[in-house]
Amino acid sequence: MKKATNPLALDLRAGGFEVFPLAKLFDLPSNVWYPSILIRENMLAEPLAAWAANVFYALGCVQVLQWSDAAFFYAPIGSGLRPDHFAQRLTPAKVQAIISRVIRNAESVNADPSRDFIIESLGIFGSVLADATSPGDVDVVFTARWRSNNRPLPEASYYPFDVSEPTNRVSRALSRGSRRMDLSSHYLLEVERLGAPYRIIWTRDEGCVDRPIITPKKRRSKHVSAMKLPDPDALTDSFRARCASLPPLLPPQAPSLPRSTYQMSHSEWLAILDDKHPVVDLAHSLCLPRGELKEKVNSMVAERFEMHSGLKAEAQKILNSYLAASALYGEWRWEPAIGLRRTKRSGSSG
C-alpha cells in the first residue's frame, strides 16, 4: 500500500535495457508463476519470456523453485518488485475518475442478484486521504456482507496461493475497468489491523457521504500473528544498485527452425499454454541465456523427464511448432535500443 517517496524512474536501465516492462510482465496474481502463466497472461513469445525471466532472476526479483510434479516455477522474492515502485503518478482528475468508477462498480454489484455478496460501504485511505497531489495509486477500503444471511464477510486468510476468497472477489469486482497498478482495495478488517486512518465516502443506504476520518487502534489479526510491511524506499534503493551493477546483456536469441515446421494455430498455442504442457518448459529452458538460471532450470526439466519418460518425446515432437506459434502470436516485440515493448497484433485474442 505504501509507495516509495523516491520511486524508480520509468527509463531505469539494467544491462543496457529498460526494466519497467519486466515489472509489468511479472505483475501477476498469486506467487506461483509457471512459464506457461508468464507467457499466457502477457501473450509473450519465447525467447522474450526466457530473457525477461533471466534478467529478473539476475536482479534478485524472482527465484526458481520446484513444487509437486511440475518441472519448475518462478516466485517473487520478498514483497517483489511491482510497476507501482516506478515513477507513475495520478492526477487529481484521474483519482476522482477512479473513485467514481469504484462507486459505480459497487452499485452494479449490489443491483446484481447473482452476486452472493453486497457491498455496504466504501472509503479511502493512504496517500489520497492525505490529499497527495500526485499519488501512486488509489487506496480503497470496503465493507461487505453475504447477500443470503446479511453476515459480514470473513477476513482473508492471507494464504499466498488463495486468490478466490470472498474479499478477493469483492476487490476484483470493485477494480473492474481500472488498471491493476492504479487501484488497491482492501477489506476494512485489514485496514484496521494495520491501524491505517480512513474515511468513508459512500454507503449502500446513503450514497456519497462526507464522514470524518477514523483512526483505528492497530490490532493483531487472528490469521497472521505478525505482518511486517516492507520499506519501499529500501527496496527501490537496493534495486537501483542492482541495476547499476548488472553487466551488459545480450538480446534474446531466437532458435532457428526448419522451413518444414508445422504451422500451429492460435487456438492450439493457447491450449498448450492453458494445459501447462511440458513443451513450454522445454522451450523455456532452451531459450534461457547461459548462466545460473539456465543450469538450474535445465536440471529441473531433466529431472521431470527422467521421472516421466514419455513427456520428453511428446515435448520434442511439437517443440518447433510451439516456438514458431509463439513468435507468430506473441504480442511483444524487441527494440534493440530499449528492450521489450508491448504491441497489439490483429487477429490475436487474449
N, C-alpha and C positions, 0 to 999 in steps of 0.2 A: 504493500500500500504506500509506503514512504518512498519518495523519489530522491535521487541524488541531487544535492544542491549544485554540484559541478558535474553535470551529465556528460556522457561521451559525445563527441562530435559526430555528426552524421557521415562525414567523409573520413572518419578514422580508418587507417590502413594497417594491415599486418601482412608481412611478407610481400608487400607491393600492391595489395588489393584491399578494397573496402570490406569491412567486416559487418556492417549493418545488415546487408542482405542475409548473412548467415544467422544473425539473431532472429530475423523474421522466419527463416526456414525452420529453426528449432523452437519456435514459439508454438509448441504442440501440447495437446491435452495429455493428462496422465504423466507418468515418469518412466514409461517403457516405450522406447521408440525402435521398433524393428526397422530395418532398411525399407521394407515394403510400406510401412507407415510414413516414414520420412518422404518417400517418393510419391505415394498416393495422396497424402494431404496437400502436397505442394505441386503435384503434377510435374515432378522433377526428373530429368533424364539422368541415367548414368552416361558418362563418368562424373557429371556435375555433383551428384549426391555423394559419391565417394570422396571427391575433392573437398566438398564442404565439411563432411564428417572428419576428414583428416585434419583440416585447419582447426576446427572447433576442439578436436582432441588435443592438438598441439598447444592450443591456448589454455588448456586446462578447464574447459567448459563442460565437457562430457567425458564419460567413462564407458568402456565396453565391457559387458558382463554376459554371463551365461545363466539361463534360467529354464528349468524344466527340460523339455525335449527340444527346445528351439536352439538353433546354432549359436546365436548371439543377439544382443540388442544394445542400444545406446541409452544412457540415462544421464540426467544433469548432475553436476557436482555441486553440492550445497543448494543454494536457492536458485542457481542458474542465471545465465545472462539473458535478458529479455529486451525486446525493442524499446520498452519504456525506460531503459537505462540510457538511451540516447537522447540528444537534444531536440526532442519533438515537444512542442508546447501548444496548448489550445488557446484560442482567442476567447474573450468573454462571450461573443456571439455563438461560437461553436459549443461552449459549455452549456448555454441556455438551450441550444438545439438538442443536445444530448439528453438533458434533463427532461425536456418536453417529450422526446421520443420515449423515454423510460416510463413516464406517466401514461402516455397513450398505450404502451405495451401492457402496463398493469391493468388499465381499464379494459383492454381487449381480453386479457386472461380472465378477468372476473365475469365478463359477459359470455364466456365460452363454457357451457355446461359440461363439456367433455373433459375439462381440466379438473383434476382431483384436488386442487388447492385454490385458495382465494388469497390475494394479496391485500393485507389490511392497511399498511402504511408504507411510505417511502420517506427517506431522509437523506441528508448529505453530511459528509464528514471529510476530514483530511484537508488538502490544500484549497479546495473550493469553498469549504466552510470558512477558511481563514482569509477569504477574499483575495487569493493569489491572482495576480493579473494575467499570468500565463502558466496555469497548472499543467502537469504532465498528463493527467487523466482526471476523470470524474469519479469520485468515490461515493457510492450509493449504499445506504443501509435500508433493509426492508424487514417487515414482519409479515408472516403468512400463517394461514390456518388450513386444516383439512376441510374440504367442502362438505364431506359427509357428516362429521361429528363436531365441527367447529373448534376442534382442539388445535393448539399451536403445533407447528411442525417441529420435529425433534432437531436438536443441534447436530451438526455434521460430525461424523466420527474423525474426520481429517485423515482417514486412511488414504495413502497416496494413489492407490490403484482404483479407488472407487470414484467414478465420475457420474453415477446415476442416483445419488442420494437426493431426497426431496429438495433440500436447499440448493443443490446444484441445478436442478431442473427449473427452479424459480429464477435463478441467476441467468440461465440461458434464455428464458422467456423474456426477461427484462432487457437483455442485451441485444435482442433482435434488431437488426438494422444498424448496429454500431460496430466499429472496428474493435477487435479484442483489446488493443492497446489503449483505446480511448475511454473505456468504461470498466470499473471494478466494483462489483456489487457483493455485499456481504450481509449475512443474517444478523439481526440485532444482537443475538446472544454472543456472536463472535466479536462484535464491536465492543460490547460491554465487557467481555473478558479482557480485551486489550486496554480498557479504560479510556477509549478514544471519545472526545466530545463529538456530539452530533446534533442535528436539528431536523425535526420532522417538517416536511414541506408539502405532503399530500397524504390524505387518508381516504379510505374507501367511502366513508359516510359523508365527509365534508368537502372532498375535492382538495384543491390547493389551499394550504393554510400557511400561516407565518408564526410558528411556535418558537419559544425561547430555546437557546442552546442548552443541552443536557450534558453534564459531565459525569459519567457513571464512575462508581468506585471499581477499580480494577479487581477482577475476580479470577479465580483459577477454574479452568474447565474440568468437568468430571471425566472428559475423554483424554485430555492432554495435560499431564501433570505440570509441564513447563514448556513454553514455546519461546525461543529466543528469536527475535526479529533480526535479520541480517542488517548490517550497516551498509547502506547503499553507496556512500561515499568511499568506504574502504574497498568495496567491490570494484567500483569504477576506476579508482586509483591503481589498484592491483592489475586490472585488465589493461590499462594504458601501458603499464610497464611490460606486461607480457607481449603486447602487440609490438612494442618497440624492439624487443629482444628477439622476435621471430625472424629467422634468416629469409632471404628472398625465396619465394615459392615458384615452382614450375606450374604452368597452366594444366588443366585436365588433359589427360591423354586418352583419346578415343581409340578403341581397338579397331583394327582393320577387319572387315567382314567380307566373306566370299560374295561374288556377284549373284550366285545362285541362292542366296539366303531367302527363306520363305517370308513373304510379306504378311506379318501378323496384323490382324485388325485392331482397331482402338478398343473394342469391347473385350477382345481376347487378352489384350495387355492389361486392362483394368481387372479382369477376372483373376489373372495371375497375382496381381498385387493384393487383391482382396483375400486371396487364398493363402497369402504368405508362402508362396511356392518356393522350394529350395533353389530354383534358378535365380531368384533375386539375391539370395545370399552369395551364390557362386559368382554372379556378375559383379556384385559389390566388392567381393574380395579380390577379384581380378583387376578391377579398376582403381583400387586404392593405390596411392603413391607409395613408393618404397619407404619403409620406416617401421617404427614400433607398432603402430596401429595395424598395418598390413600383416605383420608377423603374428600378432595376437589373433586377428580375425581368421587368417589362413589356418591357424592351428585349431580354432573353434569349429570352422567349417569342415575341416578334415576329420575331426573327432566325430561330428554328427554323421558324416558319410560312412565312417567306419562302423558306426552303430547301425546304420540303415543303408546297406549296400545298394539297394535299388534306387535310392534318391539321387546318387551322383550320376548314374546313367540317364535318368529321367531329366535331370537338370542340364546335362551336357547336350542332350538331344535338341533342346529348344533354346540353348544359350544365345546363339547368333540371332535367331528370330526375335528373342526378347530384347537384345541390345539394339537391334535395328528399329523395333517398335518404340523403344524408349527414346531414341534420338528423334524419331518422327513425331511423336505425340507429346513430348515434353514441352512445357510452357515457359522454360527459362532458357536464356541464351548466355553465351560467354563473350564479354567485351574485353579484349586484351589489355586495355589501359585501366580498366575499372574492376572487372571480375564478373560476378553473377548479376543478371538483370532479368526481371520477370517480363514476359511478353505473351500476349494472348494470341492464340493461333485459331484461325477459322476452322470449324469442323470438329474441334475437340470439345469435350464437356467434362465437368467435374463429377 
